[in-house]
Amino acid sequence: MEHARLADAVPTDALSNTGGGRNLDLGAFPGTWVNSNPDTPGFTRVEFVVDGGRLECRVEGIGPDGRVDWGYADDIELYAATPRARKMSGFTAHYSFDFMDVQLEGNLNKGLMVLVTLTRFKDDSGRCDYFMREYFSVTHELFA
């Protein structure tokens, strides 16, 4: 089987002039994205930078004493909107701490970045794993 959905069926000759599936245009993501909810209990900002042709993702959360810089994601995967597309439209990024793992899943939608956070606790604290969705808009402000 070559595909399980019609959306995945792309003749390989249609891709021959585009450089294949890994050469995505990253242009829509670089910058600092600010949460539309100033009272968020989650992330306040997400920053994307291109370093040596590679996209890097850095997040800032809100903690009990204010903002917490989580640094750059352990890994990031890039996604296009369709198999034929050549512009990045989504990503996943992963953070791992002693007490929890966090998977970020984001995409662009009408000029906003929609960020889904999947948090899994691994410290036997009894806390429930949870899902959160937040909305961000781009700004030219850089992380301090």
TORDO-171505 format. One line per field, with one value per residue: y, z, x of N, C-alpha, C in turn. Coordinates in nm, 4 decimals, m for minus. Layout:
<torkols>
ny	c(Y_...)
nz	c(Z_...)
nx	c(X_...)
cay	c(Y_...)
caz	c(Z_...)
cax	c(X_...)
cy	c(Y_...)
cz	c(Z_...)
cx	c(X_...)
</torkols>
This chain:
<torkols>
ny	c(m0.1177_0.2176_0.4461_0.5525_0.7312_0.9615_1.2141_1.1601_1.0584_1.1230_1.1679_1.0735_1.2074_1.4596_1.5809_1.6107_1.8534_2.0058_1.9451_1.7429_1.6054_1.7248_1.9842_2.2409_2.5604_2.7832_3.0310_3.1461_3.1045_3.1981_3.4245_3.5895_3.4656_3.5633_3.4874_3.5069_3.5299_3.7107_3.6233_3.3613_3.0267_2.8722_2.8798_3.1782_3.2878_3.1890_3.1205_3.1208_3.0525_3.0536_2.8619_2.7991_2.6907_2.5300_2.5019_2.6295_2.5957_2.7690_2.8069_2.9925_2.9635_3.0146_3.0413_2.9818_3.1985_3.3803_3.4380_3.1593_3.0455_2.7923_2.7166_2.5792_2.3423_1.9864_1.8314_1.8913_1.8609_1.9151_2.0098_2.0067_2.1386_1.9667_1.6689_1.7661_2.0284_2.2912_2.4669_2.5241_2.4423_2.3449_2.1962_1.9772_1.9638_1.8703_1.8477_1.7355_1.6648_1.5787_1.5191_1.5348_1.4963_1.6921_1.7452_1.9535_2.0710_2.2475_2.4760_2.6954_2.9170_3.1217_3.3440_3.3203_3.1308_2.8169_2.6422_2.3319_2.1609_1.8719_1.7150_1.4890_1.3379_1.1930_1.1345_0.9970_1.1492_1.1592_1.3443_1.4266_1.3509_1.5940_1.8031_2.1041_2.3970_2.6813_3.0199_3.2196_3.5243_3.6760_3.8738_4.1338_4.1398_4.0232_3.7419_3.8118)
nz	c(0.0000_m0.0886_0.0019_0.2448_0.2499_0.0385_0.0383_0.0744_m0.1617_m0.3948_m0.7028_m0.7747_m0.9781_m0.9693_m0.7687_m0.8510_m0.9377_m0.7138_m0.5201_m0.3387_m0.0250_0.2078_0.1927_0.3108_0.3025_0.5478_0.6146_0.7366_1.0104_1.1729_1.4372_1.7276_1.9048_2.0737_2.3446_2.3146_2.5362_2.8119_3.0722_3.0830_3.2058_3.0982_2.8360_2.7697_2.5612_2.2382_2.0541_1.7343_1.5530_1.2755_1.2325_1.0714_0.8574_0.9887_1.1792_1.4987_1.8142_2.0914_2.4142_2.6551_2.9690_3.2241_3.5589_3.9200_4.0216_3.8169_3.4763_3.2987_3.1299_2.9077_2.7364_2.4359_2.2326_2.2689_2.0401_1.7107_1.4733_1.1397_0.9408_0.6410_0.4881_0.3082_0.1166_m0.1236_m0.0724_m0.0068_0.1888_0.5276_0.7662_1.0085_1.3221_1.5512_1.8780_2.1454_2.4966_2.7763_3.1141_3.4483_3.5896_3.4094_3.0684_2.7778_2.4924_2.2202_1.9791_1.6949_1.4664_1.1866_1.1488_0.9860_1.0296_1.2952_1.5448_1.6481_1.9355_2.0732_2.3731_2.5133_2.8064_3.0046_3.3081_3.4949_3.7484_3.9474_4.0989_4.1034_3.9583_3.6861_3.3453_3.0834_2.8367_2.6560_2.4813_2.3107_2.1784_1.9613_1.8531_1.6142_1.6890_1.6846_1.8932_2.0796_2.2673_2.5936)
nx	c(0.0848_0.0617_m0.0573_m0.3002_m0.4985_m0.6718_m0.5538_m0.2863_m0.1931_0.0265_0.1676_0.4999_0.6373_0.5292_0.6638_0.9216_1.0379_1.0541_1.2337_1.1879_1.0565_1.1720_1.2636_1.1493_0.9917_1.0605_0.9710_0.7343_0.7383_0.9697_1.0467_0.9093_0.6429_0.3554_0.1445_m0.2070_m0.3619_m0.3125_m0.3189_m0.2412_m0.1971_m0.0082_0.2101_0.3896_0.5351_0.6624_0.9448_1.0920_1.3799_1.6043_1.8821_2.1666_2.0177_1.8436_1.5479_1.4862_1.3241_1.2037_1.0670_0.8726_0.7473_0.4948_0.5566_0.5337_0.6725_0.6843_0.7935_0.9382_1.2100_1.2238_1.4169_1.5696_1.3951_1.4196_1.4006_1.2732_1.0192_0.9180_0.6342_0.4410_0.1383_0.0183_0.1082_0.2159_0.2802_0.5197_0.5728_0.6322_0.3904_0.3279_0.4405_0.6123_0.7427_0.9609_0.9949_1.1729_1.1706_1.2813_1.0472_0.8352_0.7152_0.6770_0.4948_0.4799_0.2563_0.2070_0.0458_m0.0108_m0.2840_m0.4890_m0.3181_m0.2554_m0.0795_m0.1606_m0.1223_m0.0833_m0.0491_0.0705_0.0932_0.2690_0.2996_0.5633_0.6411_0.5097_0.3329_0.0612_m0.0741_m0.2895_m0.2262_m0.2369_m0.4062_m0.3644_m0.4691_m0.3568_m0.3378_m0.1402_0.0163_0.2345_0.5221_0.7710_0.9336_1.2071_1.3332_1.4511)
cay	c(0.0000_0.3416_0.5491_0.5074_0.8391_1.0308_1.3282_1.1131_1.0086_1.2242_1.1056_1.1187_1.3030_1.5927_1.6348_1.6109_1.9883_2.0796_1.9094_1.6388_1.6390_1.7818_2.1217_2.3264_2.7039_2.8083_3.1747_3.1949_3.0784_3.2726_3.5395_3.5608_3.4553_3.5984_3.4297_3.6036_3.5388_3.7597_3.5543_3.2188_2.9448_2.7873_2.9448_3.3197_3.3165_3.0848_3.1850_3.0375_3.1107_2.9647_2.8568_2.7073_2.6250_2.4464_2.5782_2.6036_2.6384_2.8013_2.8490_3.0552_2.9330_3.0968_2.9631_3.0473_3.3226_3.4583_3.3708_3.0549_3.0140_2.6488_2.6936_2.5230_2.2086_1.8728_1.7995_1.9559_1.8026_2.0128_1.9523_2.0875_2.1205_1.8529_1.6079_1.8464_2.1629_2.3131_2.5650_2.4692_2.4923_2.2889_2.1395_1.9183_1.9843_1.7891_1.8841_1.6295_1.7000_1.4632_1.4921_1.5356_1.5118_1.7819_1.7452_2.0694_2.0547_2.3784_2.5024_2.8296_2.9216_3.2591_3.4390_3.2862_2.9996_2.7387_2.5544_2.2285_2.1080_1.7435_1.6997_1.3588_1.3353_1.0654_1.1371_0.9282_1.2494_1.1445_1.4455_1.3760_1.4016_1.6852_1.8669_2.2476_2.4634_2.8258_3.0924_3.3149_3.6117_3.7060_4.0081_4.1479_4.1393_3.9070_3.6962_3.8890)
caz	c(0.0000_m0.0970_0.0775_0.3099_0.2330_m0.0896_0.0577_0.0707_m0.2948_m0.4762_m0.7970_m0.7482_m1.0797_m0.9297_m0.6715_m0.9048_m0.9526_m0.5883_m0.4289_m0.2440_0.0898_0.3260_0.1693_0.3372_0.3236_0.6902_0.6271_0.8152_1.1537_1.2534_1.5124_1.8607_1.9066_2.2082_2.3777_2.3084_2.6706_2.9019_3.2010_3.0580_3.3014_3.0174_2.7745_2.7392_2.4312_2.1624_1.9603_1.6298_1.4822_1.1807_1.2603_0.9767_0.7780_1.0780_1.2646_1.6426_1.8884_2.2327_2.4773_2.7869_3.0435_3.3410_3.6806_4.0408_4.0467_3.6940_3.3516_3.3054_2.9974_2.8946_2.6437_2.3050_2.2353_2.2492_1.8975_1.6417_1.3437_1.0585_0.8580_0.5408_0.4956_0.2235_0.0637_m0.2333_m0.0260_0.0212_0.2965_0.6602_0.8243_1.1420_1.3848_1.6845_1.9542_2.2668_2.6147_2.8759_3.2454_3.5376_3.6397_3.3045_2.9266_2.7142_2.3462_2.1613_1.8413_1.6528_1.3245_1.1546_1.1065_0.9678_1.0877_1.4343_1.5707_1.7453_2.0030_2.1596_2.4665_2.5726_2.9203_3.0694_3.4307_3.5138_3.8825_4.0422_4.1868_4.1003_3.8709_3.5571_3.2199_3.0323_2.7054_2.6606_2.3510_2.3253_2.0520_1.9638_1.7371_1.5979_1.7232_1.6534_2.0223_2.0966_2.4047_2.6640)
cax	c(0.0000_0.1389_m0.1268_m0.4231_m0.5960_m0.6537_m0.4631_m0.1480_m0.1616_0.0937_0.2605_0.6368_0.6815_0.4806_0.7583_1.0571_1.0928_1.0440_1.3421_1.1492_0.9748_1.2357_1.3060_1.0347_1.0092_1.0367_0.9518_0.6210_0.7515_1.0682_0.9990_0.8593_0.4977_0.3088_0.0147_m0.3174_m0.4187_m0.2073_m0.3313_m0.2229_m0.1232_0.0798_0.3252_0.3728_0.5968_0.7309_1.0378_1.1510_1.4931_1.6701_2.0256_2.2295_1.9163_1.7616_1.4582_1.4966_1.2055_1.2299_0.9430_0.8759_0.6261_0.4698_0.5716_0.4820_0.7457_0.6933_0.8307_1.0410_1.2636_1.2462_1.5265_1.5369_1.3361_1.5104_1.3921_1.1618_0.9845_0.8455_0.5290_0.3711_m0.0063_m0.0159_0.2297_0.2711_0.3165_0.6609_0.5828_0.6066_0.2662_0.3111_0.5602_0.6073_0.8659_0.9551_1.0733_1.1724_1.2234_1.2789_0.9129_0.7328_0.7458_0.5812_0.4939_0.4137_0.2120_0.1612_0.0210_m0.0583_m0.4234_m0.5369_m0.2237_m0.2263_m0.0245_m0.2362_m0.0266_m0.1385_0.0498_0.0350_0.1832_0.2638_0.3794_0.6317_0.6996_0.4207_0.2717_m0.0834_m0.1341_m0.3378_m0.1715_m0.3388_m0.4016_m0.3960_m0.4585_m0.3407_m0.3279_m0.0305_0.0369_0.3760_0.5699_0.9136_1.0024_1.2944_1.3543_1.5550)
cy	c(0.1243_0.4557_0.4926_0.6132_0.9049_1.1462_1.2872_1.0680_1.1213_1.1524_1.1610_1.2152_1.4445_1.6595_1.6567_1.7497_2.0669_2.0423_1.8072_1.6948_1.7104_1.9263_2.2171_2.4720_2.7336_2.9499_3.2233_3.1842_3.1643_3.4008_3.4952_3.5692_3.4733_3.5436_3.5385_3.6213_3.5847_3.6920_3.4038_3.1482_2.8576_2.8601_3.0906_3.3529_3.1903_3.1570_3.0814_3.1155_3.0062_2.9756_2.7527_2.6292_2.5370_2.5364_2.5332_2.6629_2.6552_2.8514_2.9105_3.0265_3.0310_3.0038_3.0391_3.1812_3.4083_3.3725_3.2732_3.0215_2.8648_2.6174_2.6341_2.3794_2.1026_1.8300_1.8678_1.8881_1.9023_1.9422_2.0551_2.0586_2.0001_1.7896_1.6860_1.9819_2.1721_2.4225_2.4952_2.5282_2.4379_2.2293_2.0608_1.9453_1.9107_1.8467_1.7702_1.6795_1.5756_1.4227_1.4891_1.5416_1.5999_1.7757_1.8682_2.0336_2.1863_2.3850_2.6467_2.8212_3.0673_3.3618_3.4155_3.1514_2.9351_2.6381_2.4607_2.1737_1.9797_1.7154_1.5645_1.3616_1.1969_1.0534_1.0706_1.0242_1.2348_1.2489_1.3802_1.4342_1.4900_1.7465_2.0140_2.3042_2.6138_2.8874_3.2031_3.3993_3.6514_3.8520_4.0153_4.1533_4.0118_3.8677_3.7790_3.7975)
cz	c(0.0000_m0.0216_0.1346_0.3036_0.0983_m0.0772_0.0472_m0.0676_m0.3804_m0.5717_m0.7755_m0.8538_m1.0477_m0.8324_m0.7291_m0.9182_m0.8222_m0.4884_m0.3239_m0.1203_0.2040_0.3091_0.1870_0.3521_0.4672_0.7184_0.7169_0.9663_1.2290_1.3124_1.6504_1.8581_2.0511_2.2284_2.3752_2.4434_2.7675_3.0394_3.1868_3.1759_3.2310_2.9683_2.7439_2.6004_2.3719_2.0609_1.8618_1.5654_1.3857_1.2054_1.1676_0.8936_0.8591_1.1663_1.4094_1.7109_2.0356_2.2938_2.6139_2.8528_3.1570_3.4622_3.8010_4.0698_3.9217_3.5752_3.3724_3.1627_2.9932_2.8028_2.5130_2.3181_2.2093_2.1033_1.8399_1.5063_1.2699_0.9668_0.7595_0.5540_0.4151_0.1733_m0.0501_m0.1872_0.0045_0.1248_0.4282_0.7138_0.9649_1.1935_1.5088_1.7488_2.0867_2.3743_2.7152_3.0032_3.3334_3.5743_3.5330_3.1657_2.8672_2.5633_2.3017_2.0186_1.7993_1.5038_1.3079_1.1036_1.1052_1.0392_1.2333_1.4401_1.6792_1.8049_2.0970_2.2438_2.5264_2.6818_2.9864_3.1904_3.4505_3.6534_3.9899_4.1413_4.1947_4.0139_3.7395_3.4433_3.1584_2.8988_2.7245_2.5195_2.3757_2.1876_2.0655_1.8379_1.7346_1.6344_1.6842_1.7795_2.0331_2.2431_2.4663_2.7111)
cx	c(0.0896_0.0739_m0.2561_m0.5328_m0.5698_m0.5554_m0.3169_m0.1021_m0.1047_0.1879_0.4012_0.6871_0.6336_0.5776_0.8968_1.1181_1.0936_1.1520_1.3028_1.0844_1.0420_1.2789_1.1887_1.0765_0.9674_0.9885_0.8401_0.6430_0.8534_1.0112_0.9559_0.7071_0.4522_0.1680_m0.0932_m0.3863_m0.3100_m0.2097_m0.3128_m0.1554_m0.0188_0.2029_0.2936_0.4244_0.6581_0.8181_1.0906_1.2645_1.5480_1.8193_2.0877_2.1299_1.8221_1.6760_1.4725_1.3743_1.2414_1.0993_0.9695_0.7410_0.6071_0.4742_0.5208_0.5498_0.7622_0.7340_0.9463_1.0830_1.2940_1.3640_1.4764_1.4884_1.4416_1.5136_1.2692_1.1438_0.8968_0.7463_0.4752_0.2217_m0.0543_0.1138_0.2942_0.3244_0.4648_0.6817_0.5512_0.4772_0.2429_0.4407_0.5216_0.7429_0.8501_1.0465_1.0607_1.2401_1.2160_1.1372_0.8045_0.7955_0.6376_0.6016_0.4179_0.3755_0.1517_0.1356_m0.0252_m0.2012_m0.4677_m0.4497_m0.1911_m0.1560_m0.1099_m0.1381_m0.1005_m0.0239_m0.0048_0.1373_0.1592_0.3557_0.4391_0.6932_0.6138_0.3560_0.1201_m0.1526_m0.1764_m0.2558_m0.2794_m0.3021_m0.4363_m0.3804_m0.4541_m0.3173_m0.2238_m0.0299_0.1838_0.4050_0.7172_0.9985_1.0861_1.3002_1.4655_1.6659)
</torkols>
